[in-house]
Amino acid sequence: MKRFLVLLAVMLGVGIGAAQTTITYWQYDYKTRVDAMNQLIAQFEAANPDVKVVQETFPYDGYPQQVAASLPAGQGADVVQLFYGWLPTWQRAGYVIPLPEQYFSAADLDANFAPVAQAAKVAGTWYGLPTAVRSLALFYNADMLAEAGYDAPPATWEEFVEIAKALTVKEGDRFVQVGYGFAPNGQDHHLVREVLVRQFGGAPYSDDNLTVTYDSEAGIEALTFYTDWVTKYGFAVPEFVPGNNGYRDGFRQLENIAMIVDGSFAIGDVKKVAFNWGVTELPVRAGSDVKSNFGSFFMNGLTPNAAKDPAKLEAAARFLKFVTSDDAMKLWLDVVGELPASRTLIADPELAADPIYGPFVRALDYAHATVFVDESGQRDIMVDAINEVVLQGTSPAEAMKAAAAAEQLLLDANR
């Protein structure tokens, strides 16, 4: 019997009496993401019985604060998920450490991960890896479009305005259905900054990312066009469905919002709806071939807690490699809907031709990942500018210039 146990232990890669290393993984609480990670953890533990992974999740709004309270005290995660835009702040605060060279080859990472993943670096050093990348697209309720006489989604913003107006329904002064789910704090601040500003002929920042440049004529035109959806055309209503995810809830659950701009991460939720729906690339301006999009990702990094013990660091590095492998990316695509971060997988022509994933994949060719220094602060500045126009009547020119000045101070303070 003893001989059998020794043989079994060797087969499993674990010595008799060997201690199991436990590592803790943190991410924010989003059902499809948690489900996907639970599956990956089960697969990893089956292949690595000497490592136990404990997943802990937190509400999105309080997640960064939980990290800030725990890691400096030497508590919490060994492997942590973070939005790429948080990296500059988290790196300065010491919440994440550079990927150890003995486990991660920078040359291999450069070769294997999609170009947008370069935003996981600080000063040329990798601080984490994405399992998936995201871009934006226009989700639409195909049943609503058909009932209004439209057999295709809008290809231009002019068509978008026409369709959105046709799909807006009022009973007296009360909106019961809107053509577009207005979401400045959702994805729309990216829509203004990285899509519309560029499509109107401008750029949000200088080439070195040190100077805010969206307070230009193009930037003002972009904000004017976007806020006109509320103030001029009346097919978008702030807080029509309350909450940060109200625009998505109205589209997929309440069925009172006809179109939304959202990320590929929303596919996992939207594909459960009962009505016919579709996805299309973001519209362009009539007569223009200028396309733009916002590319982003959540990344997984190692914390100082993992580096306290060589065995834990090795286990954490093994786990990080596993959850950013091609097989993990395929599972994540199926469960969550986010696109693979692998150059090889993202180049799959079948994926680019897929009616749901294709618009997001094709958008990666012209997507920009904003180089943030303080993602939360920069987001709030653009959201405030939008709200000042639609809620307080400030002119788009005044709001855009004030936003640029405030953001410039933020960039200067974090150089």
ChimeraX attribute file (.defattr): number of C-alpha atoms within 10 A of each C-alpha:
attribute: neighborCount
match mode: 1-to-1
recipient: residues
	/A:1	6
	/A:2	7
	/A:3	8
	/A:4	9
	/A:5	12
	/A:6	14
	/A:7	14
	/A:8	14
	/A:9	15
	/A:10	12
	/A:11	10
	/A:12	14
	/A:13	13
	/A:14	16
	/A:15	15
	/A:16	12
	/A:17	7
	/A:18	9
	/A:19	10
	/A:20	14
	/A:21	16
	/A:22	15
	/A:23	21
	/A:24	17
	/A:25	23
	/A:26	20
	/A:27	24
	/A:28	19
	/A:29	15
	/A:30	13
	/A:31	13
	/A:32	19
	/A:33	18
	/A:34	18
	/A:35	14
	/A:36	18
	/A:37	20
	/A:38	15
	/A:39	14
	/A:40	19
	/A:41	21
	/A:42	13
	/A:43	14
	/A:44	18
	/A:45	14
	/A:46	13
	/A:47	12
	/A:48	18
	/A:49	13
	/A:50	17
	/A:51	21
	/A:52	19
	/A:53	20
	/A:54	14
	/A:55	17
	/A:56	15
	/A:57	13
	/A:58	15
	/A:59	12
	/A:60	12
	/A:61	11
	/A:62	10
	/A:63	17
	/A:64	17
	/A:65	10
	/A:66	13
	/A:67	21
	/A:68	14
	/A:69	13
	/A:70	13
	/A:71	19
	/A:72	14
	/A:73	10
	/A:74	15
	/A:75	12
	/A:76	20
	/A:77	25
	/A:78	28
	/A:79	27
	/A:80	23
	/A:81	18
	/A:82	23
	/A:83	15
	/A:84	27
	/A:85	23
	/A:86	18
	/A:87	26
	/A:88	20
	/A:89	17
	/A:90	18
	/A:91	15
	/A:92	11
	/A:93	12
	/A:94	14
	/A:95	22
	/A:96	25
	/A:97	19
	/A:98	17
	/A:99	21
	/A:100	16
	/A:101	9
	/A:102	8
	/A:103	12
	/A:104	15
	/A:105	13
	/A:106	15
	/A:107	8
	/A:108	9
	/A:109	15
	/A:110	14
	/A:111	13
	/A:112	16
	/A:113	22
	/A:114	21
	/A:115	15
	/A:116	20
	/A:117	27
	/A:118	18
	/A:119	23
	/A:120	24
	/A:121	18
	/A:122	14
	/A:123	5
	/A:124	10
	/A:125	13
	/A:126	23
	/A:127	22
	/A:128	27
	/A:129	27
	/A:130	28
	/A:131	29
	/A:132	29
	/A:133	28
	/A:134	27
	/A:135	26
	/A:136	31
	/A:137	26
	/A:138	19
	/A:139	27
	/A:140	25
	/A:141	22
	/A:142	20
	/A:143	16
	/A:144	21
	/A:145	21
	/A:146	13
	/A:147	10
	/A:148	12
	/A:149	11
	/A:150	14
	/A:151	11
	/A:152	12
	/A:153	22
	/A:154	21
	/A:155	15
	/A:156	16
	/A:157	15
	/A:158	14
	/A:159	16
	/A:160	20
	/A:161	19
	/A:162	14
	/A:163	22
	/A:164	24
	/A:165	18
	/A:166	17
	/A:167	21
	/A:168	19
	/A:169	15
	/A:170	10
	/A:171	8
	/A:172	7
	/A:173	6
	/A:174	8
	/A:175	16
	/A:176	13
	/A:177	22
	/A:178	26
	/A:179	29
	/A:180	31
	/A:181	30
	/A:182	28
	/A:183	26
	/A:184	23
	/A:185	18
	/A:186	21
	/A:187	17
	/A:188	22
	/A:189	22
	/A:190	23
	/A:191	25
	/A:192	26
	/A:193	23
	/A:194	24
	/A:195	27
	/A:196	27
	/A:197	26
	/A:198	21
	/A:199	22
	/A:200	19
	/A:201	14
	/A:202	22
	/A:203	21
	/A:204	23
	/A:205	19
	/A:206	11
	/A:207	9
	/A:208	7
	/A:209	14
	/A:210	14
	/A:211	17
	/A:212	20
	/A:213	21
	/A:214	25
	/A:215	25
	/A:216	19
	/A:217	15
	/A:218	20
	/A:219	27
	/A:220	22
	/A:221	20
	/A:222	26
	/A:223	27
	/A:224	20
	/A:225	18
	/A:226	21
	/A:227	21
	/A:228	18
	/A:229	20
	/A:230	18
	/A:231	17
	/A:232	12
	/A:233	13
	/A:234	18
	/A:235	27
	/A:236	26
	/A:237	19
	/A:238	16
	/A:239	15
	/A:240	20
	/A:241	20
	/A:242	11
	/A:243	13
	/A:244	14
	/A:245	13
	/A:246	21
	/A:247	29
	/A:248	26
	/A:249	19
	/A:250	22
	/A:251	24
	/A:252	22
	/A:253	15
	/A:254	13
	/A:255	17
	/A:256	25
	/A:257	31
	/A:258	27
	/A:259	30
	/A:260	23
	/A:261	24
	/A:262	23
	/A:263	22
	/A:264	25
	/A:265	23
	/A:266	17
	/A:267	21
	/A:268	18
	/A:269	17
	/A:270	19
	/A:271	15
	/A:272	10
	/A:273	12
	/A:274	10
	/A:275	14
	/A:276	12
	/A:277	20
	/A:278	18
	/A:279	25
	/A:280	21
	/A:281	23
	/A:282	23
	/A:283	23
	/A:284	22
	/A:285	17
	/A:286	12
	/A:287	7
	/A:288	10
	/A:289	11
	/A:290	15
	/A:291	18
	/A:292	24
	/A:293	26
	/A:294	23
	/A:295	23
	/A:296	24
	/A:297	25
	/A:298	22
	/A:299	25
	/A:300	26
	/A:301	27
	/A:302	26
	/A:303	24
	/A:304	20
	/A:305	23
	/A:306	23
	/A:307	16
	/A:308	12
	/A:309	11
	/A:310	10
	/A:311	15
	/A:312	19
	/A:313	23
	/A:314	17
	/A:315	22
	/A:316	26
	/A:317	21
	/A:318	16
	/A:319	23
	/A:320	23
	/A:321	17
	/A:322	18
	/A:323	22
	/A:324	22
	/A:325	16
	/A:326	20
	/A:327	15
	/A:328	20
	/A:329	26
	/A:330	20
	/A:331	19
	/A:332	27
	/A:333	22
	/A:334	14
	/A:335	21
	/A:336	24
	/A:337	27
	/A:338	28
	/A:339	27
	/A:340	28
	/A:341	26
	/A:342	24
	/A:343	15
	/A:344	13
	/A:345	19
	/A:346	20
	/A:347	14
	/A:348	11
	/A:349	11
	/A:350	12
	/A:351	18
	/A:352	17
	/A:353	13
	/A:354	12
	/A:355	13
	/A:356	20
	/A:357	21
	/A:358	19
	/A:359	22
	/A:360	30
	/A:361	28
	/A:362	17
	/A:363	22
	/A:364	24
	/A:365	14
	/A:366	13
	/A:367	22
	/A:368	18
	/A:369	22
	/A:370	20
	/A:371	15
	/A:372	19
	/A:373	21
	/A:374	18
	/A:375	18
	/A:376	12
	/A:377	14
	/A:378	20
	/A:379	18
	/A:380	16
	/A:381	21
	/A:382	26
	/A:383	20
	/A:384	17
	/A:385	24
	/A:386	26
	/A:387	17
	/A:388	17
	/A:389	22
	/A:390	19
	/A:391	12
	/A:392	9
	/A:393	11
	/A:394	15
	/A:395	15
	/A:396	25
	/A:397	19
	/A:398	14
	/A:399	22
	/A:400	29
	/A:401	19
	/A:402	16
	/A:403	22
	/A:404	23
	/A:405	15
	/A:406	16
	/A:407	21
	/A:408	17
	/A:409	12
	/A:410	16
	/A:411	17
	/A:412	11
	/A:413	9
	/A:414	11
	/A:415	7
